[in-house]
Amino acid sequence: MSSKRYKQLSILFIVGICFLLVACTGGPGGGSGYTPPKDKPFRVGKEGISMRFMGDSPPATVYPEDTFNAILFLENVGAYTVGITVDPDGTKIGEEHGILSITYDSFYLLTGAPDPNKNNIQLRGKSLTEARGAGDTHEYTFYAKPLQGQREHPTTPIIFTLCYPYETTLIQDVCVDLDYYNMDQRDKVCQIKTISLDKGQGAPIAITNVEPRALIVNGISIVEFVLDIENVAGGNVISWDDVSTTEQKCNGAKPDRDDWNALTISASLMGQQLDCGNKPVRLVENKAKVRCRSSDRDPLDTTAWSRYNHEENDAGDTVDSYVLIGSAKNFISSLYVNLKYYYQSSQSKQIEILRVG
């Protein structure tokens, strides 16, 4: 074999080896070349159940004695499931369904047979395994009555109103600093700062800001969170409780005045409940500010900083023990906040009735 031919084969061999190495290592960055997909956050968005008319239904104009359809599409675009709740063994423990009602002027319109499912709206929400919530179509038939009176082209609305239970859940990493007087000279793990949340939590009621604070109450270091809450979907908020049913909250006999613009809140940090007050949170001009704090009577358990020792006792036996080396005064933990309420939203369309002749 000639020297020139040998060099050509050697170059081809080296290039082939390099190609195989790049393919196996995934390029200059090394590793397997496979980047596992990250879980996409599903608790984002500022709506619960959305409502929209399908296509051109109902039509903008009709004639007397026309029959026409109104087709409404409901989709749960939020992160909470509206429907029957069951425990792990399959036993039904609650029915948190929604109710769809229709308002129209019977002087101009009549409707056909009622939708058998309008009082039992159940729609699955988004989750880690479901990128989109469930949707459902509801169709109603209307009849335009013969016109009476002198109006040439009267208009009349058809209004669909949906009322349903919903929840907002926030799980947010926060900085906790119980070193109120800055006595600890060690470097801080984190700094307390207000957290702005502009993407919502996949619900019509959103927590828009979280402001952590360090306080001293009765000589005890506690943590407080100031939460900004806002109705971001433009509907009506109705209070939630453990006793009332969806029918009582949504059908008009109830709610009463105190039920409007109110919701229930609970919060916890490190598995310990925070005190957010005993009364429902009331929204004023669609906004509220709530303070949730740890208890000075039951301080947060922050004695997690310890060293694992292997020691011998007097008998020569090895004894494993934990030796506390300090309390955690500055750390990052997950704040859990839950809001419960009923939500009411509407979709409407004006129908013009054209006189014949």
Phi, psi and omega in degrees: 000133182290158179297321180295317179296321180297318179296320180297316180295323179296318180296316178298321180295316180295317178299319179297317178297318179297319179299316179295320179296317179296318181296323183282326184269349178082022175099190185300334183284350180076187179082191184278349184086358181247123176255113182298141181294143177274147175294124177282135178296132180257343177273064175225157182111166186231032177223161171255265176260121178270153181230135174204148176282144180273128176058227181261018180266143346290158181295152180289330180227142176220168175250157176306140180071012172283147170251131182215164183247148169241116183248118184248131178253125177252135178220130176277099181266002180263192188247024178229136182273126176262117181161197181288133177253139181229154175274176186302333180273006176092003180282131180291127181240355179183157179228094183261066183269168176255167180232131178251125180238156183236135176239130177206165181268111182291352175290331182250331190230154169233153177240156182277209183298138181293151176290121182294343183258002187291339178261014181215059180282121178227120183220126178290141178267179177292157178205182177298329182260349181234109183290335179233150175279177183277155177231161181206148181250137178234125185242135181229142179256133179238155178232127178275119182286157175303140183286141174237153180089190189257357183293131184286310184225074181293149174243146181215141183269152165244122185239124173256128180238127180247131178233130187205153175281147179207163179224145171251128179237127176241127171237108190226129173291131181227156175270129177246128180226104181266003178274075189298322184262010180055046179279334182279119184274357179290158178298142179285139174288323182206166177244137178293131177204155178289135180254121178266130183239097186258000182259358181075178180239026181073044183199158181286342173252127186240147168268114189262338179212143173234119180245103177285146177220150173252132182226160171245120179233120181054037178079004182250135175284125177231167177243141179231143176239125175263118185251130171264125183241140184215140170279107189255000185252357174083005179264195180254143180253133179235139185296151178250145172210170184281349189257313187288149177266170177300320180299319180291323182282332192246348190268002175103328176294324171223142025274157172264187186300323183288344181280337184285143175058041180223151179210167181252140182233145169219151182209153178211156177220128181057034178080359180255134181294140174261152180269112179250014183094159184264352184258156174300149176282129181251128178274134175241119186053044174070013181226155176209155176235126186234142176249124176241128185223155174285164186268140174283343178274339179224075186301154176300137178280100183247018182270050183264354182273107184213167180240138181268118185251146170246111185232161175253136177272186184296334181274359180088005179276145178280130181237127176265134181211157174259130178246119181291127180247004177153159177264143178282114178258338183224115185200171177251132179218170181264125174268130179246126179229136178229131176245134178238141183189171166255147181234140183233125178223160186226154172224130185223163176209139177274132179249125176262129180257117183269130179283138179273134175083000000 
